[in-house]
Amino acid sequence: MERIVNTQQAEAWNGYEGQYWADHSERWDEVVGGLNEPLFDTATIGRRDRVLDVGCGNGQTTRLAGGLAAQGHALGVDLSEPMVKRARIVALRPNAGRNGSPSSPRPCSAGHPGPTPPTRTPPACSH
Ligand SMILES: C[S@@+](CC[C@H](N)C(=O)[O-])C[C@H]1O[C@@H](n2cnc3c(N)ncnc32)[C@H](O)[C@@H]1O
């Protein structure tokens, strides 16, 4: 059973707000992309890490994390249905760099679909 605690956020990101972000994902990737360098400098993702991107939105940071964790895995989760839908579409493009392997209602993911043993506590990242 799904239980939504913050209904205002869920309504906003599944309503106009989320649809707007999904429809203009390239623009928003540019807007929030300025945060990527300090984010990934801090997260120090290793090649074999398994990364959880909470609030992945359209999935830009999940895809980038998947590239850094080249022998690991990056999983993005988000409460916005339209943005996760968008993230899955982009992740499956050949130029996304990594394979997408969505596996449950609202995750988006990038990385190897198979299990990889973690080498340390998985980093978590989000904007
Ligand atoms: C400002 S957007 C940023 C999206 C993405 N991290 C990026 O850099 O493009 C914030 C995201 O957080 C998500 N969000 C808000 N509350 C959440 C929650 N409780 N659980 C999961 N995702 C949440 C929204 O749906 C939205 O996609």
The ligand as a Tripos MOL2 file, in Angstrom:
@<TRIPOS>MOLECULE
LIG
   27    29     1     0     0
SMALL
NO_CHARGES

@<TRIPOS>ATOM
      1 C1         13.9160   20.7410   -7.8320 C.3       1 LIG1
      2 S1         13.4670   19.1320   -8.4540 S.3       1 LIG1
      3 C2         15.1030   18.4970   -8.7810 C.3       1 LIG1
      4 C3         15.0960   17.2260   -9.5930 C.3       1 LIG1
      5 C4         16.4660   16.6000   -9.8590 C.3       1 LIG1
      6 N1         17.1730   16.2500   -8.6420 N.3       1 LIG1
      7 C5         17.3180   17.4580  -10.7340 C.2       1 LIG1
      8 O1         18.4170   17.8300  -10.3310 O.co2     1 LIG1
      9 O2         16.9040   17.7690  -11.8600 O.co2     1 LIG1
     10 C6         13.0180   18.3240   -6.9280 C.3       1 LIG1
     11 C7         12.5780   16.8850   -7.1080 C.3       1 LIG1
     12 O3         12.3390   16.2910   -5.8250 O.3       1 LIG1
     13 C8         11.2230   15.4270   -5.9340 C.3       1 LIG1
     14 N2         10.6790   15.1760   -4.5890 N.ar      1 LIG1
     15 C9         10.1350   16.0560   -3.7220 C.ar      1 LIG1
     16 N3          9.7880   15.4470   -2.5750 N.ar      1 LIG1
     17 C10        10.1040   14.1310   -2.7310 C.ar      1 LIG1
     18 C11         9.9750   12.9770   -1.8920 C.ar      1 LIG1
     19 N4          9.4490   13.0610   -0.6670 N.pl3     1 LIG1
     20 N5         10.3990   11.7910   -2.3550 N.ar      1 LIG1
     21 C12        10.9430   11.6830   -3.6030 C.ar      1 LIG1
     22 N6         11.0910   12.7340   -4.4450 N.ar      1 LIG1
     23 C13        10.6820   13.9470   -4.0110 C.ar      1 LIG1
     24 C14        10.2930   16.1510   -6.8830 C.3       1 LIG1
     25 O4          9.3360   15.3020   -7.4630 O.3       1 LIG1
     26 C15        11.2850   16.7230   -7.8900 C.3       1 LIG1
     27 O5         11.5060   15.8330   -8.9640 O.3       1 LIG1
@<TRIPOS>BOND
     1     1     2 1
     2     2     3 1
     3     2    10 1
     4     3     4 1
     5     4     5 1
     6     5     6 1
     7     5     7 1
     8     7     8 2
     9     7     9 1
    10    10    11 1
    11    11    12 1
    12    11    26 1
    13    12    13 1
    14    13    14 1
    15    13    24 1
    16    14    15 ar
    17    14    23 ar
    18    15    16 ar
    19    16    17 ar
    20    17    18 ar
    21    17    23 ar
    22    18    19 1
    23    18    20 ar
    24    20    21 ar
    25    21    22 ar
    26    22    23 ar
    27    24    25 1
    28    24    26 1
    29    26    27 1
@<TRIPOS>SUBSTRUCTURE
     1 LIG1         1 GROUP 0 **** ****
